């Protein structure tokens, strides 16, 4: 005998009458709750993975600065966040700061808060966070005044625009070496537990 449980009808079965409407509504409600719960679990897992990735990258940068006794230790989180906001390799900003000022040890002399050598050391910033935000925005191609130099470029192309080989030979290669010393590009693969 076939019972149409999903139709939401009253089905006579001899002297027994089955009301499938309530069962169907309850089943749909439970299915909806399961779908929502699955979605929340997936979202929570994604957020947890992103937080783990952010922490690993931040620790890699700050550990690198600390192991080399560099004043920029503690700026890793801001560098990772701004790299993400501007679609840059997370290691680019700290590596440029290492190459330009030995991680803040030898900042630009005539201006303040410029460990990146930005603007040939002629541009100062109100704070280190301001410098990180500005340099990341520019290198990410998100400043209309400089986007022609940096937008839609690979890391190596960005570095060659930042300091062309005609001015500083092997600059891009030097910065990219520092990047690899800081850590692998894909921290989630390398540090998965």
ZADO-1210 file (C-alpha; in nm, 4 decimals, padded with zeros to 6 digits):
<atoms>
<atom x="00.0000" y="00.0000" z="00.0000" code="UNK" pos="1"/>
<atom x="00.1354" y="00.3490" z="-00.0907" code="UNK" pos="2"/>
<atom x="00.0991" y="00.6326" z="00.1617" code="UNK" pos="3"/>
<atom x="00.1539" y="00.9832" z="00.0216" code="UNK" pos="4"/>
<atom x="00.3190" y="01.1401" z="00.3291" code="UNK" pos="5"/>
<atom x="00.4566" y="01.4456" z="00.1523" code="UNK" pos="6"/>
<atom x="00.1247" y="01.5669" z="00.0097" code="UNK" pos="7"/>
<atom x="-00.0116" y="01.7094" z="00.3309" code="UNK" pos="8"/>
<atom x="-00.3436" y="01.5343" z="00.3038" code="UNK" pos="9"/>
<atom x="-00.5622" y="01.3297" z="00.5287" code="UNK" pos="10"/>
<atom x="-00.5384" y="00.9683" z="00.4243" code="UNK" pos="11"/>
<atom x="-00.8023" y="00.7155" z="00.5330" code="UNK" pos="12"/>
<atom x="-00.6524" y="00.3789" z="00.6174" code="UNK" pos="13"/>
<atom x="-00.9349" y="00.1488" z="00.7097" code="UNK" pos="14"/>
<atom x="-01.0710" y="00.2819" z="01.0364" code="UNK" pos="15"/>
<atom x="-00.7432" y="00.4799" z="01.0998" code="UNK" pos="16"/>
<atom x="-00.7091" y="00.8314" z="00.9592" code="UNK" pos="17"/>
<atom x="-00.3554" y="00.9678" z="00.9164" code="UNK" pos="18"/>
<atom x="-00.3082" y="01.3442" z="00.9093" code="UNK" pos="19"/>
<atom x="00.0192" y="01.3888" z="00.7177" code="UNK" pos="20"/>
<atom x="00.0015" y="01.7687" z="00.7166" code="UNK" pos="21"/>
<atom x="00.1458" y="01.7965" z="01.0648" code="UNK" pos="22"/>
<atom x="00.4139" y="01.5355" z="00.9932" code="UNK" pos="23"/>
<atom x="00.5074" y="01.7077" z="00.6665" code="UNK" pos="24"/>
<atom x="00.5323" y="02.0492" z="00.8305" code="UNK" pos="25"/>
<atom x="00.7402" y="01.9051" z="01.1116" code="UNK" pos="26"/>
<atom x="00.9680" y="01.7267" z="00.8635" code="UNK" pos="27"/>
<atom x="01.0152" y="02.0430" z="00.6571" code="UNK" pos="28"/>
<atom x="01.0892" y="02.2427" z="00.9743" code="UNK" pos="29"/>
<atom x="01.3480" y="01.9888" z="01.0891" code="UNK" pos="30"/>
<atom x="01.5070" y="01.9785" z="00.7436" code="UNK" pos="31"/>
<atom x="01.5264" y="02.3594" z="00.7403" code="UNK" pos="32"/>
<atom x="01.6890" y="02.3580" z="01.0846" code="UNK" pos="33"/>
<atom x="01.9426" y="02.0994" z="00.9684" code="UNK" pos="34"/>
<atom x="02.0290" y="02.3060" z="00.6606" code="UNK" pos="35"/>
<atom x="02.0675" y="02.6223" z="00.8695" code="UNK" pos="36"/>
<atom x="02.2777" y="02.4372" z="01.1258" code="UNK" pos="37"/>
<atom x="02.4991" y="02.2965" z="00.8498" code="UNK" pos="38"/>
<atom x="02.5415" y="02.6458" z="00.7070" code="UNK" pos="39"/>
<atom x="02.6329" y="02.7867" z="01.0475" code="UNK" pos="40"/>
<atom x="02.8794" y="02.5062" z="01.1087" code="UNK" pos="41"/>
<atom x="03.0409" y="02.5719" z="00.7708" code="UNK" pos="42"/>
<atom x="03.0535" y="02.9455" z="00.8439" code="UNK" pos="43"/>
<atom x="03.2008" y="02.8852" z="01.1888" code="UNK" pos="44"/>
<atom x="03.4622" y="02.6533" z="01.0398" code="UNK" pos="45"/>
<atom x="03.5523" y="02.9118" z="00.7747" code="UNK" pos="46"/>
<atom x="03.5847" y="03.1845" z="01.0384" code="UNK" pos="47"/>
<atom x="03.7946" y="02.9561" z="01.2583" code="UNK" pos="48"/>
<atom x="04.0234" y="02.8708" z="00.9649" code="UNK" pos="49"/>
<atom x="04.0595" y="03.2382" z="00.8737" code="UNK" pos="50"/>
<atom x="04.1444" y="03.3272" z="01.2344" code="UNK" pos="51"/>
<atom x="04.3992" y="03.0438" z="01.2485" code="UNK" pos="52"/>
<atom x="04.5534" y="03.1640" z="00.9199" code="UNK" pos="53"/>
<atom x="04.5662" y="03.5255" z="01.0432" code="UNK" pos="54"/>
<atom x="04.7300" y="03.4168" z="01.3682" code="UNK" pos="55"/>
<atom x="04.9907" y="03.2002" z="01.1924" code="UNK" pos="56"/>
<atom x="05.0873" y="03.4795" z="00.9517" code="UNK" pos="57"/>
<atom x="05.1001" y="03.7402" z="01.2286" code="UNK" pos="58"/>
<atom x="05.3182" y="03.5158" z="01.4437" code="UNK" pos="59"/>
<atom x="05.5502" y="03.4406" z="01.1509" code="UNK" pos="60"/>
<atom x="05.6093" y="03.8115" z="01.0870" code="UNK" pos="61"/>
<atom x="05.6497" y="03.9067" z="01.4527" code="UNK" pos="62"/>
<atom x="05.8766" y="03.6076" z="01.5169" code="UNK" pos="63"/>
<atom x="06.0948" y="03.7084" z="01.2228" code="UNK" pos="64"/>
<atom x="06.1215" y="04.0662" z="01.3516" code="UNK" pos="65"/>
<atom x="06.1890" y="03.9430" z="01.7071" code="UNK" pos="66"/>
<atom x="06.4550" y="03.6915" z="01.6020" code="UNK" pos="67"/>
<atom x="06.6404" y="03.9712" z="01.4217" code="UNK" pos="68"/>
<atom x="06.5866" y="04.2233" z="01.7049" code="UNK" pos="69"/>
<atom x="06.3857" y="04.4578" z="01.4812" code="UNK" pos="70"/>
<atom x="06.1676" y="04.7383" z="01.6197" code="UNK" pos="71"/>
<atom x="05.8713" y="04.6451" z="01.3974" code="UNK" pos="72"/>
<atom x="05.7937" y="04.3424" z="01.6150" code="UNK" pos="73"/>
<atom x="05.4249" y="04.3684" z="01.7040" code="UNK" pos="74"/>
<atom x="05.3202" y="04.5182" z="01.3697" code="UNK" pos="75"/>
<atom x="05.2570" y="04.1799" z="01.2067" code="UNK" pos="76"/>
<atom x="04.8794" y="04.1807" z="01.2548" code="UNK" pos="77"/>
<atom x="04.8372" y="04.5217" z="01.0919" code="UNK" pos="78"/>
<atom x="05.0604" y="04.4186" z="00.8004" code="UNK" pos="79"/>
<atom x="04.8646" y="04.0970" z="00.7440" code="UNK" pos="80"/>
<atom x="04.5297" y="04.2786" z="00.7614" code="UNK" pos="81"/>
<atom x="04.6360" y="04.5492" z="00.5164" code="UNK" pos="82"/>
<atom x="04.7878" y="04.2946" z="00.2793" code="UNK" pos="83"/>
<atom x="04.4550" y="04.1110" z="00.2786" code="UNK" pos="84"/>
<atom x="04.2580" y="04.4348" z="00.2309" code="UNK" pos="85"/>
<atom x="04.4715" y="04.5207" z="-00.0721" code="UNK" pos="86"/>
<atom x="04.5142" y="04.1738" z="-00.2223" code="UNK" pos="87"/>
<atom x="04.8883" y="04.1578" z="-00.1575" code="UNK" pos="88"/>
<atom x="05.1118" y="03.8716" z="-00.0500" code="UNK" pos="89"/>
<atom x="05.1058" y="03.8847" z="00.3311" code="UNK" pos="90"/>
<atom x="05.4869" y="03.8845" z="00.3467" code="UNK" pos="91"/>
<atom x="05.5433" y="04.1770" z="00.1102" code="UNK" pos="92"/>
<atom x="05.5168" y="04.4694" z="00.3544" code="UNK" pos="93"/>
<atom x="05.7413" y="04.3212" z="00.6247" code="UNK" pos="94"/>
<atom x="05.9979" y="04.2133" z="00.3646" code="UNK" pos="95"/>
<atom x="06.0112" y="04.5633" z="00.2136" code="UNK" pos="96"/>
<atom x="06.0517" y="04.7079" z="00.5637" code="UNK" pos="97"/>
<atom x="06.3386" y="04.4668" z="00.6303" code="UNK" pos="98"/>
<atom x="06.5107" y="04.5559" z="00.3021" code="UNK" pos="99"/>
<atom x="06.4544" y="04.9309" z="00.3360" code="UNK" pos="100"/>
<atom x="06.5141" y="04.9930" z="00.7074" code="UNK" pos="101"/>
<atom x="06.6232" y="04.6639" z="00.8629" code="UNK" pos="102"/>
<atom x="06.2774" y="04.6239" z="01.0091" code="UNK" pos="103"/>
<atom x="06.2600" y="04.9761" z="01.1482" code="UNK" pos="104"/>
<atom x="06.6152" y="04.9929" z="01.2882" code="UNK" pos="105"/>
<atom x="06.7169" y="05.2513" z="01.0299" code="UNK" pos="106"/>
<atom x="06.3983" y="05.4411" z="00.9451" code="UNK" pos="107"/>
<atom x="06.4115" y="05.7369" z="00.7106" code="UNK" pos="108"/>
<atom x="06.6018" y="06.0117" z="00.8929" code="UNK" pos="109"/>
<atom x="06.4240" y="06.3261" z="00.7667" code="UNK" pos="110"/>
<atom x="06.0664" y="06.2026" z="00.8117" code="UNK" pos="111"/>
<atom x="05.8794" y="06.0038" z="01.0746" code="UNK" pos="112"/>
<atom x="05.7218" y="05.6579" z="01.0665" code="UNK" pos="113"/>
<atom x="05.8537" y="05.5449" z="00.7286" code="UNK" pos="114"/>
<atom x="06.0250" y="05.2057" z="00.7583" code="UNK" pos="115"/>
<atom x="05.9390" y="05.1329" z="00.3931" code="UNK" pos="116"/>
<atom x="06.1490" y="05.4033" z="00.2284" code="UNK" pos="117"/>
<atom x="05.8227" y="05.5192" z="00.0663" code="UNK" pos="118"/>
<atom x="05.8664" y="05.8211" z="-00.1576" code="UNK" pos="119"/>
<atom x="06.2456" y="05.7980" z="-00.1393" code="UNK" pos="120"/>
<atom x="06.2229" y="05.8818" z="00.2328" code="UNK" pos="121"/>
<atom x="06.0639" y="06.2201" z="00.1581" code="UNK" pos="122"/>
<atom x="05.7195" y="06.1229" z="00.2892" code="UNK" pos="123"/>
<atom x="05.6473" y="06.0831" z="00.6581" code="UNK" pos="124"/>
<atom x="05.3407" y="05.9414" z="00.8291" code="UNK" pos="125"/>
<atom x="05.1442" y="06.0228" z="01.1436" code="UNK" pos="126"/>
<atom x="05.1912" y="05.6680" z="01.2720" code="UNK" pos="127"/>
<atom x="05.3265" y="05.3287" z="01.1760" code="UNK" pos="128"/>
<atom x="04.9693" y="05.2107" z="01.1122" code="UNK" pos="129"/>
<atom x="04.9201" y="05.5037" z="00.8731" code="UNK" pos="130"/>
<atom x="05.2396" y="05.4079" z="00.6892" code="UNK" pos="131"/>
<atom x="05.1339" y="05.0432" z="00.6627" code="UNK" pos="132"/>
<atom x="04.7871" y="05.1380" z="00.5346" code="UNK" pos="133"/>
<atom x="04.9208" y="05.3893" z="00.2812" code="UNK" pos="134"/>
<atom x="05.1957" y="05.1694" z="00.1397" code="UNK" pos="135"/>
<atom x="04.9616" y="04.8677" z="00.1181" code="UNK" pos="136"/>
<atom x="04.6913" y="05.0728" z="-00.0550" code="UNK" pos="137"/>
<atom x="04.9402" y="05.2023" z="-00.3096" code="UNK" pos="138"/>
<atom x="05.1100" y="04.8685" z="-00.3764" code="UNK" pos="139"/>
<atom x="04.7688" y="04.7069" z="-00.4127" code="UNK" pos="140"/>
<atom x="04.6848" y="04.9509" z="-00.6915" code="UNK" pos="141"/>
<atom x="04.4127" y="05.1156" z="-00.4834" code="UNK" pos="142"/>
<atom x="04.5323" y="05.4749" z="-00.5067" code="UNK" pos="143"/>
<atom x="04.4284" y="05.6500" z="-00.8297" code="UNK" pos="144"/>
<atom x="04.7520" y="05.8519" z="-00.8227" code="UNK" pos="145"/>
<atom x="04.9783" y="05.5435" z="-00.8281" code="UNK" pos="146"/>
<atom x="04.7604" y="05.2642" z="-00.9670" code="UNK" pos="147"/>
<atom x="04.9295" y="05.2804" z="-01.3087" code="UNK" pos="148"/>
<atom x="05.2479" y="05.1561" z="-01.1391" code="UNK" pos="149"/>
<atom x="05.1020" y="04.8806" z="-00.9204" code="UNK" pos="150"/>
<atom x="04.7504" y="04.7701" z="-01.0223" code="UNK" pos="151"/>
<atom x="04.7082" y="04.4163" z="-01.1556" code="UNK" pos="152"/>
<atom x="05.0763" y="04.3251" z="-01.1112" code="UNK" pos="153"/>
<atom x="05.2509" y="04.0225" z="-00.9676" code="UNK" pos="154"/>
<atom x="05.4607" y="04.0638" z="-00.6547" code="UNK" pos="155"/>
<atom x="05.7789" y="04.0719" z="-00.8620" code="UNK" pos="156"/>
<atom x="05.6321" y="04.3371" z="-01.0937" code="UNK" pos="157"/>
<atom x="05.5223" y="04.5444" z="-00.7932" code="UNK" pos="158"/>
<atom x="05.8752" y="04.5283" z="-00.6520" code="UNK" pos="159"/>
<atom x="06.0282" y="04.6260" z="-00.9865" code="UNK" pos="160"/>
<atom x="05.7999" y="04.9282" z="-00.9978" code="UNK" pos="161"/>
<atom x="05.8814" y="05.0114" z="-00.6337" code="UNK" pos="162"/>
<atom x="06.2557" y="05.0060" z="-00.7002" code="UNK" pos="163"/>
<atom x="06.3385" y="04.9450" z="-01.0679" code="UNK" pos="164"/>
<atom x="06.6394" y="04.7241" z="-01.1490" code="UNK" pos="165"/>
<atom x="06.8035" y="05.0249" z="-01.3169" code="UNK" pos="166"/>
<atom x="06.8108" y="05.1982" z="-00.9773" code="UNK" pos="167"/>
<atom x="06.8582" y="04.9036" z="-00.7395" code="UNK" pos="168"/>
<atom x="06.9722" y="04.5902" z="-00.9232" code="UNK" pos="169"/>
<atom x="06.8223" y="04.2677" z="-00.7834" code="UNK" pos="170"/>
<atom x="06.5923" y="04.4576" z="-00.5450" code="UNK" pos="171"/>
<atom x="06.2920" y="04.2392" z="-00.6301" code="UNK" pos="172"/>
<atom x="06.4928" y="03.9215" z="-00.5795" code="UNK" pos="173"/>
<atom x="06.6303" y="04.0457" z="-00.2457" code="UNK" pos="174"/>
<atom x="06.2841" y="04.1296" z="-00.1127" code="UNK" pos="175"/>
<atom x="06.1431" y="03.8005" z="-00.2380" code="UNK" pos="176"/>
<atom x="06.4206" y="03.6139" z="-00.0563" code="UNK" pos="177"/>
<atom x="06.3268" y="03.7912" z="00.2664" code="UNK" pos="178"/>
<atom x="05.9633" y="03.6976" z="00.1999" code="UNK" pos="179"/>
<atom x="06.0568" y="03.3307" z="00.1781" code="UNK" pos="180"/>
<atom x="06.2598" y="03.3629" z="00.4994" code="UNK" pos="181"/>
<atom x="05.9519" y="03.5008" z="00.6776" code="UNK" pos="182"/>
<atom x="05.7403" y="03.2043" z="00.5755" code="UNK" pos="183"/>
<atom x="05.5677" y="03.0177" z="00.2960" code="UNK" pos="184"/>
<atom x="05.3048" y="03.2008" z="00.0932" code="UNK" pos="185"/>
<atom x="05.0294" y="02.9565" z="00.1859" code="UNK" pos="186"/>
<atom x="05.0346" y="02.9300" z="00.5640" code="UNK" pos="187"/>
<atom x="04.7184" y="02.7169" z="00.5805" code="UNK" pos="188"/>
<atom x="04.8863" y="02.4367" z="00.3852" code="UNK" pos="189"/>
<atom x="05.2145" y="02.4659" z="00.5697" code="UNK" pos="190"/>
<atom x="05.0761" y="02.5020" z="00.9198" code="UNK" pos="191"/>
<atom x="04.7625" y="02.2899" z="00.9072" code="UNK" pos="192"/>
<atom x="04.7152" y="02.0839" z="01.2204" code="UNK" pos="193"/>
</atoms>
